[in-house]
Amino acid sequence: MDAISRIIVGYLLNSLWQVTMIAALAYLCSLYLRRLSGRYRHGLWVLCLGACVLVPAATVVRQVRSDAKTETGANVTGDQNRQLTLSRQGGWSFLSFGSRNRPVIFAPMLMKGLAFAYLALLVFRCGQLLWTYRRTAQIRNLAYERFIPHRLEQAAEKCRELFGITSIPLLFSEQVASPSTVGCRDPILLVPRDFFTEQVGETELISALSHEMAHVRRHDFLLNLTYEVLSLPLCIHPAAALIKSRIAQTRELACDEMAAGLLPSGKQYARSLLQIAQNVLAGAPSAKSNYAMGLFDTHVLEERIMNVLRMPESMRRGSRMRMAVVCSAIVAVSILSSAFSLHVSPDSNSGDIQRFVGTWVTKYKGQTFITLKIKSQNDVLGGSAVHVDRLDMLEDGELIPSSEKFVEQEIVQAKASGNKLDLWIGGHDSIHFELTLKGTNYAEVIAVGDSPDREQSADQAPPQKKPWHFQRVTDLQ
């Protein structure tokens, strides 16, 4: 459960800043593309949604794999340990994503509380999605066939021919205020009462039905459900609502462009859109509570009309080049942001000190030269250390045993913080060691130096540069 909580909280923490950065960049890019076709802007926000979902998930997956590799790779001793250390410290370190993790410490209860709250919200959002989908299915089931006026039938047939759609049923529905498309594999077109009367002219009929045929041609109903499911992990982030809103709005712009492009005039389509909107809004439709692709669901009528009127300008040359630049920027920022991550660690001072308890050993050329016996009593760490009485330092900063005589000293003080444990071994002349967990049974230890109250001599050995690699061989109770 602790591991799952760390993964969930890690995803939340990383998504908070990574999603914000990607969404902010997408907004700036949308301003750069504001004169281009709506389908390009729609593609931008869809790419933004995909990046916002994948980048935090990929970051957490990489952290989990890195922990597993560290745990597996730490089972190397003696000469192999030295080779592993050299390979990690050499080379172009700034290209190593794993080296940019920043540990964040959480108390176990707080971490579990955050994970539970997020899961509860996620379940609630899933319930909302299922309810809305069932409501959409109910609207479809309540629709029925009725006599189709000749002018409506002619308008539908003309639109089907323009978009190359073989067959799509027209059903009467009292649940929608404007023509709406429902269905994935076998879509249907729901038509409200006004479109069966003489209130809507022929031009308005063709414009409205053309817009809905564009939804069918683009498979927007299925894509909208897909985006809703993909955005579920981001339910806690404020930017998710902005991204989904822009996806819906630019989707309408793209459909308007397809519909207006097949009609005699864009101005004619814009006038028809305005006329239909006046009739629909006069009916004061209720708030949207389904996934049907309605004609006026996004409430951006002014932007849609202005976009249709400037269509010749938006189709200018260079659009693909601008889109390529924007996509490259989104991908580059996504990769860079995934290189810097927050790695959640439990607060070991809050009941998690048992991770350090056990017998830890390190070897040189197959022979053990330091053994740490760490015990816990009344939530206080202690124990003893058995080690050789003399160490030599190589030129590369590695401390190796230079004696076969062993001594045992008491661990007089131990202080845990996250994955790090500070140990003081001995009495007045205690030596300070830092033990850092690298896996469940693997750790790195480095000698920090003598006790603070001991005067440093001029001939004191330089600090240790290469850590010892310890493995836990038994758990002490």
C-alpha positions in Angstrom: 0.0 0.0 0.0 2.9 2.4 0.8 4.4 1.8 -2.6 1.1 2.5 -4.4 0.6 5.7 -2.3 4.0 6.9 -3.3 3.3 6.3 -6.9 -0.1 8.2 -6.7 1.3 11.1 -4.8 4.3 11.2 -7.1 2.0 11.4 -10.1 0.0 14.2 -8.5 3.1 16.3 -7.5 4.7 16.0 -10.9 1.4 16.6 -12.8 0.9 19.9 -10.8 3.9 21.6 -12.4 4.3 19.6 -15.6 0.7 20.0 -16.7 0.8 23.7 -15.8 3.9 24.2 -17.9 2.6 22.3 -21.0 -0.9 24.0 -20.8 0.7 27.4 -20.6 2.9 26.7 -23.6 -0.1 25.4 -25.5 -2.0 28.6 -24.7 0.9 30.7 -26.1 1.1 28.5 -29.1 -2.7 28.9 -29.7 -2.1 32.6 -29.9 0.6 32.0 -32.5 -1.9 29.9 -34.5 -4.9 32.1 -34.0 -5.1 33.1 -37.7 -4.9 29.5 -38.9 -7.6 26.9 -39.6 -9.5 25.6 -36.6 -8.4 22.0 -37.3 -4.8 23.0 -36.6 -5.7 24.6 -33.3 -7.8 21.6 -32.5 -4.8 19.3 -33.1 -2.7 21.6 -30.9 -5.0 21.1 -27.9 -5.4 17.4 -28.5 -1.6 17.1 -28.5 -1.5 19.2 -25.3 -4.0 16.8 -23.6 -1.9 13.7 -24.7 1.3 15.3 -23.3 -0.3 16.3 -20.0 -1.5 12.7 -19.5 1.7 10.9 -20.6 4.4 13.1 -19.2 3.6 12.7 -15.5 2.8 9.0 -16.0 6.1 8.5 -17.8 7.9 10.3 -15.1 6.5 8.0 -12.4 7.1 4.9 -14.5 10.7 5.9 -15.0 11.1 6.5 -11.2 9.7 3.0 -10.5 12.0 1.4 -13.0 14.9 3.4 -11.7 14.2 2.2 -8.2 14.0 -1.4 -9.4 17.2 -1.1 -11.4 19.0 0.5 -8.4 17.8 -2.3 -6.2 18.9 -5.0 -8.6 22.1 -3.3 -9.6 23.2 -2.7 -6.0 23.7 -6.4 -5.6 27.3 -5.9 -6.9 30.2 -6.1 -4.5 34.0 -5.9 -4.6 35.6 -4.9 -7.8 32.2 -4.9 -9.6 31.0 -2.2 -7.1 34.0 0.0 -8.1 33.2 -0.3 -11.8 29.5 0.5 -11.2 30.5 3.7 -9.3 32.8 4.8 -12.0 30.2 4.3 -14.7 27.6 6.3 -12.8 29.9 9.3 -12.1 31.5 9.6 -15.5 30.1 10.8 -18.8 27.6 13.5 -19.6 25.6 13.5 -16.4 23.3 16.3 -17.6 21.8 13.9 -20.1 20.8 11.4 -17.4 17.2 12.0 -16.6 17.4 9.9 -13.4 20.0 12.4 -11.9 17.5 15.2 -11.8 15.1 13.6 -9.3 14.4 15.8 -6.3 13.2 13.9 -3.2 10.1 15.1 -1.4 9.4 13.7 2.1 5.8 13.0 3.2 4.6 11.5 6.4 3.0 8.1 5.8 -0.4 9.1 7.0 -0.4 12.3 4.9 0.7 10.4 1.9 -2.0 7.8 2.3 -4.6 10.5 2.9 -3.7 12.3 -0.4 -3.7 9.0 -2.3 -7.1 8.1 -0.9 -8.6 11.5 -1.6 -7.3 11.4 -5.2 -8.7 7.9 -5.7 -12.0 9.0 -4.3 -12.2 11.9 -6.6 -11.2 9.7 -9.5 -14.0 7.2 -8.7 -16.4 10.1 -8.5 -15.4 11.4 -11.9 -15.7 7.9 -13.4 -19.2 7.8 -12.0 -20.0 11.1 -13.6 -18.7 9.9 -16.9 -20.7 6.7 -16.8 -23.9 8.7 -15.7 -23.5 11.1 -18.6 -22.9 8.3 -21.0 -26.0 6.5 -19.8 -27.9 9.8 -20.1 -26.7 10.1 -23.7 -27.8 6.5 -24.4 -31.2 7.3 -22.8 -31.7 10.3 -25.1 -30.9 8.1 -28.1 -33.3 5.4 -27.0 -36.1 8.0 -26.5 -35.7 9.4 -30.0 -38.0 7.9 -32.6 -38.9 8.1 -36.3 -41.6 10.4 -37.6 -42.7 11.8 -40.9 -39.9 13.8 -42.4 -40.9 16.9 -44.3 -39.8 17.0 -47.9 -37.6 20.0 -47.4 -35.8 18.4 -44.5 -35.3 15.2 -46.4 -33.9 17.0 -49.3 -31.5 19.0 -47.1 -30.3 15.8 -45.4 -29.8 14.0 -48.7 -27.8 16.9 -50.1 -25.6 17.0 -47.0 -25.0 13.3 -47.1 -23.9 13.6 -50.7 -21.5 16.5 -49.9 -19.8 14.6 -47.2 -19.8 11.2 -48.8 -21.9 9.6 -46.1 -24.0 6.7 -47.3 -26.7 6.6 -44.7 -27.5 8.2 -41.4 -30.9 8.0 -39.7 -32.8 11.2 -38.8 -34.8 10.8 -35.6 -37.1 13.2 -33.8 -36.0 14.0 -30.2 -37.6 16.3 -27.6 -34.5 16.1 -25.5 -32.2 18.3 -27.7 -32.5 22.0 -28.6 -30.4 21.8 -31.8 -29.4 19.0 -34.2 -27.1 16.6 -32.5 -25.0 13.6 -33.5 -25.0 10.5 -31.2 -23.2 7.1 -31.7 -19.8 5.7 -32.5 -20.2 2.8 -35.0 -23.8 3.6 -36.2 -24.3 7.3 -35.6 -27.7 8.9 -35.8 -28.8 12.5 -36.2 -31.2 13.8 -33.5 -33.4 16.6 -34.9 -35.5 18.9 -32.6 -39.2 19.9 -33.1 -38.4 23.2 -34.8 -36.6 21.5 -37.7 -39.8 19.6 -38.6 -41.7 22.8 -39.0 -41.5 25.8 -41.3 -39.7 27.9 -38.7 -36.3 27.0 -40.1 -35.5 27.9 -43.7 -33.9 25.6 -46.2 -30.5 27.4 -46.0 -30.5 27.1 -42.2 -31.4 23.4 -42.5 -28.5 22.7 -44.9 -26.1 24.7 -42.7 -27.1 22.9 -39.5 -27.1 19.4 -41.0 -23.8 20.0 -42.8 -22.2 20.9 -39.4 -23.5 17.6 -37.9 -22.4 15.6 -40.9 -18.9 17.1 -40.3 -19.0 15.6 -36.8 -19.9 12.2 -38.3 -17.1 12.5 -40.9 -14.6 13.3 -38.2 -15.8 10.6 -35.8 -16.1 13.3 -33.1 -18.5 11.4 -30.8 -16.0 8.6 -30.4 -13.0 11.0 -30.1 -14.8 13.0 -27.5 -15.4 10.0 -25.3 -11.8 9.0 -25.7 -10.6 12.5 -24.6 -13.0 12.3 -21.6 -11.5 9.0 -20.5 -7.9 10.2 -21.1 -8.4 13.3 -19.0 -9.7 11.3 -16.0 -6.3 11.2 -14.3 -6.1 15.0 -14.5 -9.4 15.5 -12.8 -7.7 17.3 -9.9 -5.8 19.7 -12.1 -7.5 23.1 -12.9 -5.8 23.2 -16.3 -7.7 20.0 -17.4 -10.9 22.0 -17.7 -9.3 24.6 -19.8 -7.7 22.0 -22.1 -11.0 20.1 -22.6 -12.9 23.3 -23.2 -10.5 24.4 -25.9 -10.7 21.0 -27.5 -14.5 21.3 -27.7 -14.4 24.8 -29.0 -11.8 24.2 -31.7 -13.7 21.1 -32.7 -16.7 23.2 -33.5 -14.5 25.6 -35.4 -13.1 22.7 -37.5 -16.6 21.4 -38.3 -17.8 24.9 -39.2 -14.9 25.2 -41.7 -15.8 21.8 -43.2 -19.5 22.7 -43.5 -18.9 26.2 -44.9 -16.3 25.0 -47.4 -18.9 22.8 -49.1 -21.6 25.5 -49.2 -21.8 28.3 -51.7 -20.6 31.0 -49.3 -19.1 31.3 -45.9 -21.1 34.4 -45.2 -24.2 32.5 -46.0 -23.2 29.8 -43.5 -22.4 32.5 -40.8 -25.9 34.1 -41.3 -27.6 30.8 -41.0 -25.6 30.0 -37.9 -26.7 33.2 -36.3 -30.4 32.7 -37.3 -30.5 29.2 -35.9 -28.8 30.4 -32.7 -31.5 33.0 -32.2 -34.2 30.4 -32.5 -32.4 27.9 -30.2 -31.5 30.4 -27.5 -35.1 31.7 -27.5 -36.1 28.3 -26.2 -33.7 28.7 -23.2 -32.2 25.2 -23.4 -31.1 23.5 -20.2 -27.5 22.9 -19.3 -25.7 20.2 -21.3 -25.7 16.8 -19.5 -24.8 14.4 -22.3 -22.1 13.7 -24.9 -24.2 14.4 -28.0 -22.5 16.6 -30.5 -24.8 19.5 -30.5 -24.7 22.6 -32.7 -24.3 25.2 -29.9 -22.8 23.2 -27.0 -19.6 25.3 -26.6 -21.2 28.8 -26.3 -18.5 30.4 -28.5 -20.9 31.6 -31.3 -19.1 34.9 -31.9 -15.7 33.2 -32.3 -17.2 30.7 -34.7 -18.8 33.3 -36.9 -15.6 35.4 -37.0 -13.6 32.2 -37.9 -16.0 31.4 -40.8 -15.8 34.9 -42.2 -12.0 34.9 -42.3 -11.7 31.4 -43.7 -9.8 32.4 -46.9 -7.1 34.1 -44.7 -6.9 31.1 -42.4 -6.1 28.8 -45.3 -3.0 30.7 -46.3 0.4 29.1 -47.0 2.7 28.3 -44.2 0.1 26.8 -41.9 1.8 23.4 -41.9 5.1 24.9 -41.1 3.7 26.8 -38.1 2.0 23.7 -36.9 5.2 21.7 -37.2 7.0 24.4 -35.1 4.3 24.3 -32.5 4.3 20.5 -32.3 8.1 20.4 -32.0 7.9 23.0 -29.1 5.3 20.9 -27.2 7.2 17.7 -27.6 10.5 19.3 -26.6 9.1 20.9 -23.5 7.4 17.6 -22.6 10.7 15.7 -22.8 12.5 18.4 -20.9 9.9 18.6 -18.1 10.0 14.8 -17.7 13.7 15.0 -17.1 13.1 17.0 -13.8 10.9 15.2 -11.4 9.8 15.1 -7.7 10.5 11.7 -6.1 8.2 11.0 -3.1 9.8 9.5 -0.1 8.1 8.7 3.2 9.1 10.5 6.4 11.2 7.9 8.2 10.9 9.8 11.5 7.2 9.1 11.4 7.2 5.4 12.1 9.2 4.2 9.1 12.6 3.7 10.6 12.2 -0.1 10.3 13.5 0.3 6.7 17.0 0.7 8.2 16.9 -2.1 10.7 19.0 -5.2 9.9 22.5 -6.4 9.3 24.3 -4.6 6.5 27.6 -5.7 5.1 30.0 -4.4 2.5 32.9 -6.4 0.9 36.2 -5.8 -0.8 37.5 -8.5 -3.1 34.8 -10.9 -1.7 35.7 -10.3 1.9 33.5 -8.5 4.4 35.3 -5.6 6.1 32.4 -3.6 7.6 29.2 -4.9 9.2 26.5 -2.6 10.6 24.1 -4.2 13.0 21.2 -1.7 13.2 18.5 -2.3 15.8 15.3 -0.5 16.8 14.1 -0.2 20.4 11.2 2.0 21.4 11.4 3.6 18.0 15.0 4.6 18.6 17.8 3.2 16.3 21.0 1.8 17.7 23.3 -1.2 17.5 26.9 -1.8 16.7 29.5 -1.8 13.9 32.2 -4.4 13.3 34.9 -3.1 11.0 38.7 -3.4 10.3 40.8 -1.1 12.4 42.6 0.5 9.5 41.6 1.8 6.1 43.7 3.2 3.2 42.5 5.6 0.5 43.3 5.1 -3.1 44.1 7.9 -5.5 40.6 7.9 -6.8 39.2 8.5 -3.3 38.1 5.0 -2.5 38.6 3.7 1.0 39.7 0.0 1.2 40.7 -2.2 4.1 44.4 -2.4 5.0 44.2 -4.7 8.0 42.8 -8.0 9.0 42.1 -7.0 12.6 38.4 -6.3 13.4 37.0 -4.1 16.2 33.4 -3.7 17.3 32.0 -0.3 18.3 28.6 0.9 19.5 26.3 3.1 17.4 25.9 6.0 19.8 23.5 8.1 17.7 21.3 7.6 14.7 19.2 10.2 12.9 16.9 9.3 10.0 15.6 11.7 7.4 13.9 10.4 4.3 16.1 7.7 2.7 19.2 8.9 4.6 20.4 7.7 8.0 23.2 9.5 9.8 25.2 7.2 12.1 27.8 8.1 14.8 30.0 5.2 15.8 32.3 5.1 18.8 32.5 7.2 21.9 34.2 10.6 22.2 36.1 10.0 19.0 32.9 8.9 17.1 33.0 8.7 13.3 30.1 10.0 11.3 28.7 7.9 8.5 25.8 8.6 6.1 23.7 5.6 4.9 21.4 6.2 1.9 18.9 3.6 0.9 19.0 2.7 -2.8 16.5 -0.1 -2.6 14.8 -2.4 -0.1 18.0 -4.2 0.8 20.7 -2.0 -0.7 22.4 1.2 0.5 25.4 3.4 -0.1 27.5 4.5 2.9 30.1 7.2 3.0 32.3 8.3 5.9 31.7 12.0 6.5 34.5 12.5 9.1 35.3 12.5 12.8 33.1 13.9 15.5 32.5 17.7 15.5 34.3 18.2 18.9 37.5 16.6 17.7 40.1 19.0 16.4 41.1 18.4 12.8 44.8 17.7 12.3 46.9 18.9 9.4 47.6 15.4 8.2 43.9 14.3 8.4 42.9 12.1 5.5 41.0 13.7 2.6 37.2 13.0 2.5 35.9 9.8 1.0 34.8 10.3 -2.6 33.4 6.9 -3.5 30.7 5.4 -1.3 30.7 1.8 -0.1 27.9 -0.4 -1.4 26.1 -2.2 1.4 23.7 -5.1 1.3 21.3 -6.2 4.0 21.7 -9.9 4.8 19.3 -10.3 7.7 16.5 -8.3 9.3 16.8 -7.8 13.0 13.7 -7.8 15.2 
